[in-house]
Amino acid sequence: MKKFFAQTYLWLLLAMLYAPILIIAIFSFTETKVLGNWTGFSTKLYTSLFSGGVHHSLLTAIENTFIIAIISAAVSTLLGSVAAIGIFNLHHKKKMIMNTLNNIPMLNPDIITGISLFLLFVSLGITQGYTTVVLAHITFCTPYVVLCVMPRLQQMNPNIYEAALDLGATPMQALRKVLIPEIKPGMISGFILAFTLSIDDFAVTIFTIGTEGLETLSTYIYADARKGGLTPELRPLSTIIFATVLLLLIVINIRSARSKKQSNAQ
Amino acid sequence: MNWFIKTFSRRHNWSIPYLIFLLIFVVLPMLLIVYYAFHDADGNMTLRNFTKFITNAEAANTFVYSIGIALITTLLCILLGYPAAYILSNSELCRSKVMVVLFILPMWINILVRTLATVALFDFLSLPLGEGALIFGMVYNFLPFMIYPIYNTMQKMDHSYIEAAQDLGASPMKVFTKVMVPLSMPGVMSGVMMVFMPTISTFAIAELLTMNNIKLFGTTIQENINNGMWNYGAALSLIMLVIIFATNLFSDEDEANTNNEGGII
């Protein structure tokens, strides 16, 4: 009986959490302007979403979002992995300072990160646009990469690296053949995480995107929603974003489950 | 040995590029907020930005109202989230891990998409947008952030305490209030942080959920920055930072305590 109530409660909460998204997804397959008014199955919203007309800038926005996400994720992964190796080898006090600094962007609310970077760019007289958005995204993504790579370094047997050196490998070779393979799973998870964070971001982007007409998906949705409430084309768009994020998360989860299994087997 | 020291020093030096990056893109910008907050548009040192906030009824009211909304949201999230976390962490009541993933998943969906979905739900049920929608939207947006940390703490909790309390004759109610609640407090604290902080700092959500009728503090900050009132905007940001820092101190203290306890045991 107790279990029945517990399960019912969980499912009710889940229904509340997923109902809005489900409604959007279902009504993305019909043409109606008003939600709740099913006017027959149609994929017209999906085609009109991508076929120009009023929403011609959407494709550019999607393109921008992906380019920004790929560049930010790649740079963050590189910077974060190198930093993780460095921080891992630091001594106690310096390590603590670096970890604290690394935590600031994660603890800061998005709006503060956005405004602080906005002030930085205006003070330095940098015109805001592509570069500033990418820099801002690297700023809030890299800490997460560091957090993904760090556990791999801690789990690694330090003797392996030294053994490689003892056996005559140059530091460069030891790095390439020993260290990088060990931290690679962490780097990949970090990359995917940074990628999702970048795609998802709104608050930081809006402050660093400038007024040159550059748009990402988030700012596009924001501008559109602000103009006309919930325009029909936002429904297929939200559905696509939801499905993409879902897919990426499943990939991350399978990866981490697999690596757990591997480390258990070892 | 020499070559080893060399490589070693080279490897810990690998943190230097990131340190420089952090100084330019994290530390310097934060200092700029402080600088702008205490200067006027001409670059003279002043406290006028803060006195303006205190004497300006609208901004101060928005501030108080935002804290109120954030408190209500946090409270509702605890009331809804605590039982959920309890059930999820209890293997007798819920065996599948998939449930946990289902609760965490919404954390990763774009906040604007989630907010638009709430607007869609209210449209669908033909309910009016306004304060009710705002609170529902906030709870809907941030509930997973409450459930997850509480679930995590309960998961790590030593269940022999509960069994011991039961063996020693405590009633289920007593077990809950005297054992469960105190032990899960660290999770509740970090949940409170993860809900209270974003609720007080969001700006687009309130706009969309109330058709721009209700303004929250985040919106005020954004409007000022957008209208070129950087100094005033920076001062408001600083006020928000101080509040967040203060709440952070609370939970930090708590966490430090539990860490110590864990260490002793």
Interface residues (C-beta under 8 A of the other chain):
Chain A: K2 K3 A6 Q7 Y9 L10 L13 L14 M16 L17 Y18 A19 P20 I21 I23 I24 F27 V34 L35 G36 L79 G80 V82 A83 I85 G86 I87 N89 L90 H91 K94 M98 L101 N102 I104 P105 L107 P109 D110 I111 I112 I115 S116 L117 F118 L119 L120 V122 S123 L135 A136 I138 T139 T142 V146 E162 L165 P171 T196 I199 D200 F202 A203 I206 F207 L217 S218 I221 Y222 A225 R226 G229 L230 L234 R235 S238 I241 F242 V245 L246 L249 N253
Chain B: W3 F4 T7 F8 R10 R11 H12 N13 W14 S15 I16 P17 Y18 L19 F21 L22 I24 F25 V26 V27 L28 P29 M30 L32 I33 Y36 L80 P83 A84 I87 L88 N90 E92 L93 C94 M99 V101 L102 F103 L105 P106 W108 I109 N110 I111 L112 V113 R114 L116 A117 T118 V119 A120 L121 D123 F124 L125 S126 Y140 L143 P144 M197 P198 I200 S201 T202 F203 A204 E207 L208 M211 G218 I221 Q222 I225 W230 G233 A234 S237 M240 L241 I244 N248
